[in-house]
Amino acid sequence: MATKKKRILMLNYEFPPLGGGGGVAAKKLAEGFIKKGYIVDYLTTGFKGLKKFEKVNGINVHRIKVIGRKELPTATMPSLLSFPVMAYKKGKELCEKNNYEFIVSQFAVPTGPLGVMLSKKYNLKHILSLQGGDIYDPTKKSSPHNKWYLRNAVRSILNNSTIVVVHSSNTRNNAIKYYNYLGEIKIILVPYTPIKFKRVSRKKMGLETSNIYLIGIGRIVKRKGFDFLIRTLAKLNNKKVHVLIIGDGPEKENLINLSKELGVRNKVHFLGFVSEEKKFQYLSNSDIFILSSVHEGFGIVVQEAMQVGLPIIATDNGGQVDFVKNNENGYLVKFGDEKAMKNAIEKLNKSEALRDKISKNNKKKIKEFSLGKIIKTYLEVLK
């Protein structure tokens, strides 16, 4: 007689192609649970052109219509506020139909309240996974840490969850500092599965063989700090250095205007959204990866850069500080310190031996984020 598979419910207002890194990380986590023999139901936001239900890599994806979601990459305030309300009915239906072992909620806001309500109603264990930006975003006035009533709401969500998981010491520290959370917080890394892609030449990608390419990836919003990268580019005395930016968002026009003002418009290339394979083809043909964010909860894009062996220059505020080490696999700089970023770029450009050492270290370090290890940690935490 076949053993009945265990089942879990994952809640997240994002799931690819909707949203950013938080959705990508949750999808990988779901795939990891499936490999361990679980059935995974994933409740998320709907969007025009996306099916209400489909099976994606074994994940049962249920999409719920929300109010005011206008773009794939970014959520609006009405869409955030309406998600837990509009998804509650479907969540109840799934909980009454299926025998879940536990619930995993990604993001304290807006997903956390939904996870707390369902876990309390059906007496289920609730893992709350904080992504970083959901509790602290210095570029947004609406960030929960800035509003007393939102701080109280997040504190309540934390206190009513069975287990609180974070991906970095930075997010753990912010949960304690801004929300006075006194419970145990487990640091579990974001899993990473190496992406297979066909390697192609620079010529095929439309890139100049002799240029030095800095590459940044992410939604073009203020928090990603692409203006910092462009300002640094303008200070470099090397005409061969160009910047590739993969992604799109509301700040694009402002960045185009900034690059014109600084006289580097011909050296900043906005590539928009590209396929997963094309993204890695650009990464593998670049020279240095730049994470210029004001703050980053973790930074999956850093893992992607590590896979192809790129040296990393990252800001020193966020989850990346746990695994980007100076002179070992890259450099950390203070946000806005153009001189420090310029010096790091020039140091890497001058030394082929340094670049080779960092490349080898990153290809080795990425193995620490293996999906199997991280799923095992989740299950051990539950026990």
Summary of the structure (lengths in Angstrom):
residues: 383
radius of gyration: 21.0
end to end distance: 26.1
largest distance: 71.1
contacts: 1322
relative contact order: 0.11
helix: 43%
strand: 20%
